[in-house]
Amino acid sequence: MKIRASFIQSIILPCVALLALLSGCAGFTEDVAGNAMADSENAAPDAGTSPDAGTKDGDAPQITVDDSSYMVLPSEDIHPTTPDGSAYDKSVAAMFEAANKRSAGKLVRSAAGDSITIVLEINGGCVKDGESFAYDQNFYFADSNTFAYSFRGDTLLLTWISEPDPYEADQERYEESLLFVGGKSGSLDGIWKNTQCRYREEKMYCMNDGYDQFFKFDGDKVEYRVTDRVDYDYMQTVFVDQLFDFIGDGGSIQLETPYYYSDTKYGQESAGISILSKTNTTMKFTHADKTFDLSVDYARYGDSLHVTLKSGDVSCVGTVREMDDVLSGMCSADNADYLHKSSSGAYTYRRMNSREFEACIDGILGRNQND
């Protein structure tokens, strides 16, 4: 179970930090300190990046690190494009305006003009006093992250440094640069879209998760927005991979509204599943002597998920409902089981029926539910 650890984390859960989410969570493993590590074998190129921006040795320009420990990138332009080769610029503003998940705050620029601090704020929240919940309009919390920034052509790079955890072994200091497009070269002000690509340890890694993220920088103000990708392939996600594993060997299924890419081929093969047909939201497959129909009926980032798995006359429904900014009507003892405290002090709402969903599938398969 991933934990909400701050306001920035809560609005972009379930990654462990703003940096981790911007880098993408799919195809990642975690080291002993919980730092996101790219699994280049499972990472698919982002749908909005050039197909040659791969993860194998030699595919990306080489990066060196100078004595100041900041990344020195190659001099040539870095500008990820759409599959047809056109730039993002024409559509980024429209996607930003249509985004459903929004937050705002302050942008602090360094005097030297080489770094920024993004401060995202929350005003008002669900708080607990003793055993009672109440909505406090005066609640305030701010969370910040600092990045060095630079431009390569029309691409904005935000660079950060991860320091070793002194309480963990085998930790290394490393740098990572996150790539954004959509704005104007040399000008931080504007709307920038995260490409889901980043440089780390002299390689480029690109993800293909189910949401797009945007920053709008305007003087000393910043807006952060997230929206679901249009026509995203929900059948190539961590959820489906876990579903295959569960059908094959048991385990657990984590229902969640951020949709992370996963290559489901290994799980499919190890579970003995044969796919008969597939779209981006549905799949018909067989396992042993049973046929299943899977559908993602509704999916919205940071809000709701509704999936159905049918076999014969049995339908198993999995649902998630979550709310980071809990409305006053939801902030009550009636919802105590679904209110979870974040490190900001405010409570978030999350309700899902993973166990019931798993039990229903076990019933179809004729086996007892795992403890």
ChimeraX attribute file (.defattr): number of C-alpha atoms within 10 A of each C-alpha:
attribute: neighborCount
match mode: 1-to-1
recipient: residues
	/A:1	5
	/A:2	8
	/A:3	15
	/A:4	23
	/A:5	17
	/A:6	23
	/A:7	25
	/A:8	25
	/A:9	22
	/A:10	25
	/A:11	23
	/A:12	24
	/A:13	24
	/A:14	20
	/A:15	24
	/A:16	21
	/A:17	21
	/A:18	20
	/A:19	23
	/A:20	18
	/A:21	19
	/A:22	21
	/A:23	27
	/A:24	28
	/A:25	26
	/A:26	26
	/A:27	24
	/A:28	22
	/A:29	12
	/A:30	12
	/A:31	12
	/A:32	10
	/A:33	14
	/A:34	10
	/A:35	19
	/A:36	21
	/A:37	15
	/A:38	21
	/A:39	17
	/A:40	18
	/A:41	11
	/A:42	15
	/A:43	23
	/A:44	21
	/A:45	21
	/A:46	23
	/A:47	18
	/A:48	22
	/A:49	24
	/A:50	17
	/A:51	15
	/A:52	10
	/A:53	18
	/A:54	21
	/A:55	20
	/A:56	12
	/A:57	11
	/A:58	11
	/A:59	12
	/A:60	16
	/A:61	16
	/A:62	15
	/A:63	16
	/A:64	12
	/A:65	14
	/A:66	9
	/A:67	6
	/A:68	7
	/A:69	12
	/A:70	17
	/A:71	23
	/A:72	13
	/A:73	20
	/A:74	12
	/A:75	9
	/A:76	9
	/A:77	12
	/A:78	19
	/A:79	19
	/A:80	24
	/A:81	18
	/A:82	14
	/A:83	13
	/A:84	9
	/A:85	12
	/A:86	11
	/A:87	18
	/A:88	20
	/A:89	17
	/A:90	10
	/A:91	10
	/A:92	18
	/A:93	18
	/A:94	10
	/A:95	19
	/A:96	24
	/A:97	11
	/A:98	13
	/A:99	18
	/A:100	15
	/A:101	18
	/A:102	14
	/A:103	15
	/A:104	17
	/A:105	17
	/A:106	19
	/A:107	21
	/A:108	16
	/A:109	16
	/A:110	12
	/A:111	8
	/A:112	6
	/A:113	10
	/A:114	11
	/A:115	18
	/A:116	18
	/A:117	16
	/A:118	25
	/A:119	20
	/A:120	22
	/A:121	17
	/A:122	19
	/A:123	12
	/A:124	18
	/A:125	25
	/A:126	26
	/A:127	22
	/A:128	20
	/A:129	7
	/A:130	6
	/A:131	8
	/A:132	11
	/A:133	20
	/A:134	16
	/A:135	20
	/A:136	16
	/A:137	12
	/A:138	8
	/A:139	15
	/A:140	14
	/A:141	17
	/A:142	16
	/A:143	17
	/A:144	17
	/A:145	14
	/A:146	19
	/A:147	19
	/A:148	18
	/A:149	17
	/A:150	20
	/A:151	19
	/A:152	17
	/A:153	15
	/A:154	20
	/A:155	24
	/A:156	27
	/A:157	23
	/A:158	20
	/A:159	22
	/A:160	20
	/A:161	16
	/A:162	13
	/A:163	11
	/A:164	15
	/A:165	15
	/A:166	9
	/A:167	7
	/A:168	10
	/A:169	10
	/A:170	10
	/A:171	16
	/A:172	9
	/A:173	10
	/A:174	16
	/A:175	17
	/A:176	22
	/A:177	26
	/A:178	24
	/A:179	27
	/A:180	27
	/A:181	25
	/A:182	23
	/A:183	22
	/A:184	17
	/A:185	15
	/A:186	13
	/A:187	12
	/A:188	18
	/A:189	17
	/A:190	15
	/A:191	22
	/A:192	26
	/A:193	25
	/A:194	21
	/A:195	29
	/A:196	26
	/A:197	25
	/A:198	22
	/A:199	24
	/A:200	18
	/A:201	14
	/A:202	19
	/A:203	20
	/A:204	25
	/A:205	25
	/A:206	27
	/A:207	29
	/A:208	28
	/A:209	29
	/A:210	26
	/A:211	20
	/A:212	21
	/A:213	24
	/A:214	26
	/A:215	21
	/A:216	21
	/A:217	20
	/A:218	14
	/A:219	13
	/A:220	12
	/A:221	16
	/A:222	21
	/A:223	20
	/A:224	21
	/A:225	22
	/A:226	23
	/A:227	21
	/A:228	23
	/A:229	18
	/A:230	9
	/A:231	10
	/A:232	17
	/A:233	18
	/A:234	23
	/A:235	22
	/A:236	21
	/A:237	21
	/A:238	23
	/A:239	21
	/A:240	22
	/A:241	20
	/A:242	21
	/A:243	24
	/A:244	24
	/A:245	23
	/A:246	19
	/A:247	21
	/A:248	19
	/A:249	10
	/A:250	19
	/A:251	14
	/A:252	17
	/A:253	20
	/A:254	16
	/A:255	23
	/A:256	26
	/A:257	24
	/A:258	23
	/A:259	27
	/A:260	21
	/A:261	29
	/A:262	26
	/A:263	19
	/A:264	20
	/A:265	13
	/A:266	13
	/A:267	20
	/A:268	22
	/A:269	13
	/A:270	12
	/A:271	19
	/A:272	15
	/A:273	19
	/A:274	14
	/A:275	13
	/A:276	12
	/A:277	10
	/A:278	15
	/A:279	12
	/A:280	13
	/A:281	18
	/A:282	18
	/A:283	18
	/A:284	18
	/A:285	17
	/A:286	15
	/A:287	17
	/A:288	11
	/A:289	6
	/A:290	11
	/A:291	16
	/A:292	19
	/A:293	18
	/A:294	21
	/A:295	21
	/A:296	17
	/A:297	12
	/A:298	12
	/A:299	21
	/A:300	20
	/A:301	22
	/A:302	26
	/A:303	18
	/A:304	19
	/A:305	22
	/A:306	19
	/A:307	19
	/A:308	17
	/A:309	21
	/A:310	17
	/A:311	18
	/A:312	10
	/A:313	6
	/A:314	13
	/A:315	17
	/A:316	18
	/A:317	20
	/A:318	21
	/A:319	20
	/A:320	20
	/A:321	19
	/A:322	20
	/A:323	18
	/A:324	23
	/A:325	18
	/A:326	20
	/A:327	15
	/A:328	15
	/A:329	10
	/A:330	19
	/A:331	23
	/A:332	18
	/A:333	14
	/A:334	10
	/A:335	14
	/A:336	16
	/A:337	10
	/A:338	17
	/A:339	26
	/A:340	16
	/A:341	18
	/A:342	17
	/A:343	15
	/A:344	20
	/A:345	17
	/A:346	26
	/A:347	25
	/A:348	24
	/A:349	22
	/A:350	20
	/A:351	15
	/A:352	19
	/A:353	15
	/A:354	18
	/A:355	16
	/A:356	15
	/A:357	21
	/A:358	22
	/A:359	17
	/A:360	19
	/A:361	24
	/A:362	17
	/A:363	13
	/A:364	18
	/A:365	16
	/A:366	9
	/A:367	11
	/A:368	10
	/A:369	15
	/A:370	12
	/A:371	6
